[in-house]
């Protein structure tokens, strides 16, 4: 193995640098500057460090990210010295960060439409108790959402891959895991499926036959991602849609049946005009 390869292999991660009590804040600062701005910003975001994008206190740049991380390391080093805290957490789950990110819904949809759960969506209406969801308890007959929660937090590679080649998904990383509890995951699913149903209803009543489904998504990427999944697994659609919101139901009732072709509707319009307005030939024949 070459010396450069050995050096690269031994290169610690940002998290390693922050949790290593043998690395001083000064050494940490020097090591952190070797990372790219994007990597540093992601770490700041994971640790919920305050990034200011505008104004005199703007720190939305590489130097600012390094300063934030070093500041956290200094604070935890002092806590560790006083025996108050073990130090900054290396893993996201241990850090207690549970705020929803833009990546979370994409991962949730990957899990929902996986081979494991696509065939179980009919179980969603089986309502476990709130206490069961909050405690994430797994009983002999485990509920859908406790199973789903376990899968969501697992490291299965398929859940961390984007299922679309559309450029607008490039900034989304479903491999990023925030440890939401089962109740939160259930609420997230209800949210995205409800918004999807509204977008679907609007696309059917628009009359434009617009192939760009995103134009009905109100700018919500997760709704489009659900549409992408359903284009691959349309058989899941009936059980996924569930009950439409009232507004969507009203809109759907106003639409013509999909089985009614455009040509048949045009034929009906011609017949109506024919009955209401006799042609010139008809008038001549009557005379």
C-alpha positions in Angstrom: 0.0 0.0 0.0 1.4 3.4 -0.9 2.0 6.1 1.7 -0.7 8.3 0.2 -3.3 5.5 0.2 -2.4 4.7 3.9 -2.8 8.4 4.8 -6.1 8.6 3.1 -7.4 5.5 4.8 -6.3 6.8 8.2 -8.0 10.2 7.7 -10.5 10.6 10.5 -14.0 11.9 9.8 -15.4 15.2 11.1 -17.3 13.3 13.8 -14.1 11.4 14.8 -12.3 14.7 15.2 -15.0 16.2 17.4 -15.4 13.2 19.7 -11.7 12.4 20.1 -10.7 13.9 23.5 -7.0 13.6 22.6 -7.5 16.2 19.8 -7.2 19.7 21.1 -9.5 22.5 19.7 -6.5 24.0 17.9 -5.6 20.7 16.2 -9.3 20.1 15.4 -9.5 23.5 13.6 -6.5 22.6 11.5 -7.9 19.2 10.6 -11.4 20.5 9.9 -10.1 23.0 7.3 -9.0 20.0 5.2 -12.7 19.1 4.6 -14.9 20.7 1.9 -17.4 23.5 2.8 -20.3 21.2 1.9 -19.2 18.5 4.3 -18.6 21.0 7.1 -22.0 22.6 6.6 -23.7 19.2 6.7 -22.1 18.5 10.0 -23.2 21.9 11.4 -26.7 21.2 10.2 -26.7 17.7 11.8 -25.6 19.2 15.1 -28.2 22.0 14.8 -25.5 24.7 15.0 -26.8 28.2 14.1 -25.8 29.2 10.6 -26.5 32.9 9.8 -26.8 33.5 6.1 -27.0 37.3 6.0 -25.9 40.4 7.9 -22.8 41.2 9.9 -22.9 37.9 11.7 -23.0 35.9 8.5 -21.1 32.6 9.0 -22.5 30.7 6.0 -19.0 29.9 4.6 -16.2 27.4 5.2 -14.4 29.5 7.8 -17.7 30.0 9.6 -18.6 26.3 9.6 -15.1 25.4 11.1 -15.6 28.1 13.8 -19.0 26.7 14.8 -17.6 23.1 15.1 -14.6 24.2 17.0 -16.7 26.3 19.3 -18.8 23.2 20.1 -15.7 21.1 20.7 -14.4 23.7 23.1 -17.7 23.8 25.0 -17.9 20.0 25.3 -14.2 19.8 26.2 -14.9 22.1 29.2 -18.0 20.1 30.2 -16.0 16.9 29.9 -13.3 18.4 32.1 -15.9 19.2 34.7 -17.4 15.8 34.4 -20.7 17.2 33.2 -20.7 15.7 29.7 -19.0 12.9 27.9 -18.4 15.1 24.8 -20.1 15.7 21.5 -22.0 12.7 20.1 -20.6 11.0 17.1 -23.9 9.5 15.9 -27.0 11.5 15.0 -29.3 9.4 17.1 -27.2 9.8 20.3 -27.1 13.6 19.7 -30.9 13.6 20.1 -31.6 15.5 16.9 -35.1 14.7 15.7 -36.0 17.7 13.7 -37.5 16.7 10.3 -35.2 17.4 7.3 -35.8 17.5 3.6 -34.3 14.0 3.4 -36.7 12.4 5.8 -39.8 12.1 3.6 -37.8 10.7 0.7 -36.5 8.0 3.0 -39.9 7.3 4.4 -41.3 6.8 0.9 -38.4 4.4 0.0 -39.3 2.3 3.0 -43.1 2.4 2.3 -42.7 1.3 -1.3 -40.1 -1.3 -0.6 -40.9 -5.0 -1.1 -41.2 -5.3 2.7 -44.0 -2.8 3.1 -45.6 -2.2 -0.3 -47.7 -5.3 0.3 -48.7 -4.3 3.8 -50.1 -0.8 3.2 -53.6 -2.2 3.9 -52.4 -2.5 7.5 -52.0 1.2 7.9 -55.6 1.6 9.0 -55.0 -0.8 11.8 -54.6 1.8 14.6 -52.2 1.0 17.4 -52.5 3.0 20.6 -50.6 6.2 21.0 -48.7 4.7 23.9 -47.5 1.9 21.7 -46.3 4.3 19.1 -44.5 6.6 21.6 -42.8 3.7 23.3 -41.9 1.9 20.1 -42.8 -1.4 21.8 -42.8 -4.5 19.7 -45.3 -7.1 20.8 -45.8 -10.7 19.6 -48.2 -9.3 17.0 -46.2 -6.2 16.1 -48.1 -3.3 14.6 -47.4 -1.9 11.2 -45.8 1.3 12.5 -43.5 -0.4 15.0 -42.2 -2.6 12.2 -41.9 0.4 9.9 -40.0 2.3 12.5 -37.4 -0.4 12.9 -36.9 -0.5 9.2 -36.7 3.2 8.8 -33.8 3.3 11.4 -32.0 0.3 9.8 -29.0 0.6 7.6 -30.5 -1.3 4.6 -28.9 0.1 1.5 -32.1 0.1 -0.5 -33.6 2.7 1.8 -30.8 5.1 1.2 -30.9 5.3 -2.6 -32.8 7.7 -4.7 -35.5 6.0 -6.8 -35.6 8.7 -9.5 -33.1 10.2 -12.0 -34.8 13.6 -12.1 -32.4 16.4 -11.5 -34.6 18.1 -8.9 -33.9 15.2 -6.5 -30.1 15.7 -6.6 -29.9 17.5 -3.3 -31.9 14.9 -1.4 -30.1 12.1 0.4 -32.4 9.3 1.8 -29.4 7.7 3.4 -29.5 10.5 6.0 -31.3 9.1 9.0 -33.1 11.2 11.7 -34.4 9.0 14.5 -38.0 9.9 14.4 -40.3 7.8 16.6 -43.1 5.7 15.2 -45.8 8.3 15.9 -43.9 10.9 13.9 -43.4 8.6 11.0 -47.1 7.8 10.9 -47.9 11.6 10.9 -45.4 12.2 8.1 -47.1 9.5 6.0 -50.5 10.9 6.6 -49.2 14.3 5.6 -47.6 13.3 2.3 -50.3 10.9 1.3 -53.0 13.6 1.9 -51.1 16.1 -0.2 -50.5 13.6 -2.9 -54.3 12.8 -3.1 -55.0 16.5 -3.5 -52.4 16.8 -6.3 -53.9 13.7 -8.0 -57.4 15.0 -7.8 -56.4 18.4 -9.2 -54.5 16.8 -12.1 -57.7 14.9 -13.0 -60.0 17.9 -13.0 -57.6 20.3 -14.7 -58.8 19.4 -18.2 -55.3 20.3 -19.5 -54.0 16.7 -19.6 -50.7 18.1 -18.4 -48.1 15.4 -18.3 -46.0 17.4 -15.8 -47.5 16.1 -12.6 -45.2 18.5 -10.6 -47.4 21.4 -11.7 -50.1 20.1 -9.4 -47.7 19.4 -6.4 -47.6 23.0 -5.1 -43.9 22.9 -5.3 -43.6 19.9 -3.0 -40.8 17.6 -4.0 -41.9 14.8 -1.7 -45.3 14.6 -3.5 -43.6 14.3 -6.8 -41.3 11.6 -5.4 -44.4 9.6 -4.3 -45.7 10.0 -7.8 -42.5 8.6 -9.1 -42.8 5.6 -6.9 -46.4 5.0 -7.9 -45.4 5.0 -11.6 -43.2 2.0 -10.7 -45.7 0.3 -8.4 -49.2 1.4 -9.6 -50.7 -1.6 -7.9 -50.2 0.0 -4.5 -52.3 3.1 -5.5 -55.7 1.8 -4.4 -54.6 1.0 -0.9 -52.3 4.1 -0.7 -54.9 6.7 -1.6 -57.3 5.9 1.3 -59.8 8.6 2.0 -59.5 11.7 -0.1 -59.7 15.1 1.6 -63.1 16.7 1.3 -61.8 19.3 -1.2 -60.3 16.6 -3.4 -63.5 14.5 -3.2 -65.6 17.4 -4.3 -63.3 18.0 -7.2 -63.3 14.4 -8.2 -67.1 14.2 -8.2 -67.2 17.0 -10.8 -65.0 15.2 -13.3 -66.1 12.9 -16.1 -65.2 9.3 -15.8 -61.8 8.4 -17.1 -63.4 5.6 -19.2 -65.3 8.1 -21.2 -63.3 9.0 -24.2 -62.8 12.5 -25.6 -64.4 11.4 -28.8 -67.6 10.2 -27.1 -67.9 13.5 -25.2 -67.5 15.4 -28.5 -70.2 13.2 -30.1 -72.6 14.0 -27.3 -71.9 17.7 -27.8 -72.7 17.4 -31.5 -75.9 15.6 -30.8 -77.0 18.3 -28.4 -76.3 21.1 -30.9 -78.2 19.1 -33.5 -81.3 18.9 -31.4 -81.2 22.5 -30.3 -80.3 24.1 -33.6 -81.8 22.6 -36.8 -79.5 22.8 -39.9 -80.3 24.8 -43.0 -81.0 21.5 -44.9 -83.6 20.6 -42.2 -85.3 24.0 -42.6 -85.4 23.7 -46.4 -87.0 20.2 -46.2 -89.7 21.5 -43.9 -90.6 24.3 -46.3 
